[in-house]
Amino acid sequence: MLLAVLQMQPVSADAVANLAQIEVAARSAAASSATLLVTPEMGVTGYAIWNDVARLAEGRDGSAVTRLVTLARETNGLSGNKRIEW
């Protein structure tokens, strides 16, 4: 199993910017035949989100989750598992 690790500085409360970084890394990892991309905890939302929790919170069908699922499908799942585990 070939692993790829993303080291990034998440932008606090900016899921769009963070997802863009994750997408670049996922596509690069897939192109390098990685089977798993490890991203930082809080990589989508960043850490200092105290005042933005309600705005950033979303369910399983939210935009960030949907984007990650789509990305996983487009890159053959990277994890070898075709679904996100909760």
Protein Blocks (a to p, Z undefined) as FASTA:
>chain_A
ZZddddddddehilklmmmmmmmmmmmmmmnopabdcddehklnomblmlmmmmmgccfk
bmklmmmmmmmmmnnoonopabdcZZ
